[in-house]
Amino acid sequence: MLIEKNETYTVVLPEENSFAEFYTVFLSRTNEISETHLFLNLLNTFPISVNELEKFAKFSKQQKENEKSFVLITNAVEIDDFEDETLSVVPTLIEAEDVLEMDEIERDLMSL
């Protein structure tokens, strides 16, 4: 798992060969990445399903409670296939940045 941090957010890039391997590593390293806005870039990686992506729902909820964004970047699934609306799933990094910006606006409005 490769972690790239910048001023605004952190991007996680899987280096593992399967979702199961990656998810195990991800869970073991959540403490070091959960304090920032997080983008999980799953483009050009292993095959992935909606059921596998929904495993991130609990982490996504925790991030939201901590006023941090969590966005999954993948074009391997359709957003309409998700039952859990707490997950933000987009097909590009630019759209992930847009989601982060919208989340920040929402947090600002909620604090008024």
N, C-alpha and C positions, 0 to 999 in steps of 0.2 A: 504494500500500500504506500503510495507516494502522496506526501502532504505538501501542498504549495500554499504559503500564506502571503497575502498582500495587505494593504492598509485597511481594506473594507471587509474582506471575507477570506475564507480558507477553501481551497479546492482539494478534494480527495480523489485520487486516481487509482483505481485498482491495478495491481500488478499480478494478482493471483490468476490462476487458470480456470477457476470456477466460482460461482456465486457462493457456494458453501464455504470455500476457503476464505474468500474475501470477507464474508459476513463474520466469521470467527475472528479474523484479524481486526475488523472494524470495531466489534464489540469490546475487544481487549484494549483498544486505544481511544475509546470515546472520551475519557477524562481529559486527554491532551488536546482534543479538538472541539469540545462542546462549548467552550467559552467564546467562540466567535460565530459569525454567520457562516454557514457551511453549505457548500455545493458539492454534491457527490456526482462526479462526471463518469457516467457509465457508457459513454459513446465509444464505439470501437473496442468493446471488451467482450467478455463471454456472453453467451445467450442468457437472457433474463426474462422472467415471467412476471405478471401482475402479482401473483401470490408471493413471489420472492420479494418484490418491491414493497409490498404491504407489511413486511416484517419491520420496516423502518418507521411505522406509524407511532410506536411508543416513543422512539427517540425524537421524532418530529414534534410530538406533543410536548415533550420535555423542553425542547429548544424554544417552542412558542411560549411556554410558561416562563422561561428565562429571558424573554424578549429578544430572542435570536431566531434568525430565519434558517430553514433547512430546505434545500431544493435538490431534487433528483433530476439529473440531466440525462435523458435517454430518448431515442427515437424508435426503440424496439417494441414499445407498447402504445396503446391508444389511451388517452386520458379518460375517455368515456368508460373504459373497462374497470376503473377503480370504484370500489364501494366506499372507501374511506376518503372523505373530503379534506382531511387534515394534511394529506400529502400534497406537496407542490411538485408537479412533474412537468418538465418543459423539454423541448428538443434541442435547444442551443444554449451556450453560455450567455449570449446577449439577453435571451429571454429570462435566464436565471437572474441576471443583474436587474432586469425590469421587475421581477417578482420581489427581489430584495428592496428595491426602491418603493414599491407599493406597500410592502409590509412595514417599512419605516414610516410612511405616511399614515397608515392605519394605527400604528403604535402612538404616533404623535397626537392623532385625533382622539384616541382613547384616553390619553392622559390629560385632556382638557377638562 
